Structures are given as structure tokens and as C-alpha cells.
């Protein structure tokens, strides 16, 4: 079973110092689900990233079966980086 949650953050007001970016939290119950699930999440965020061309995508493995896929301004536009949380 795959669980995915797209977090849509509220619009940032001019008073806010940093913009918030959307992320997708994923949890997989089997290794077979991971590849397709991550591909789908990245494809979803590519559409959002392309609108502003301001950031890339960061895929973070939180622990086995648990991932976060997020737009991240530290990642150059058009690129996807992978990270393993310590």
C-alpha cells in the first residue's frame, strides 16, 4: 500500500522572508512500490517547478519506505537531487 500526501502551503505574504515550497510525503509498504511512487511524485512537482523556474526537486529518504519529495531552492532548476536523512 502506498500513502501519499501533497502538502500545499499557503501563499507567502511580502512580510515573510522565505517562500515555502510544496512537498509530497510518501510511505511504501513494499520495495516494488518505491520506484513508481517516487517517479509519480517527481512528475507532479516538475509541473509546479516549471511554472516559476526558480528551484529543483529534492527527494529525501527519511527511513526505509518513507520519503519526502519537495521543491527546494538549493537545487538548481531542472535538476533532481537525492538525500538520505541521518
Buried (B, 14 or more C-beta within 10 A) or exposed (E): EBEBEEEEEEEEEEEEEEEEBBBBBBBBEEEEBBEEBBEBBBEBBBEBBEEEEEBBBBBBBBEEBBBBBBBBEEBEBEEBEEBEEE
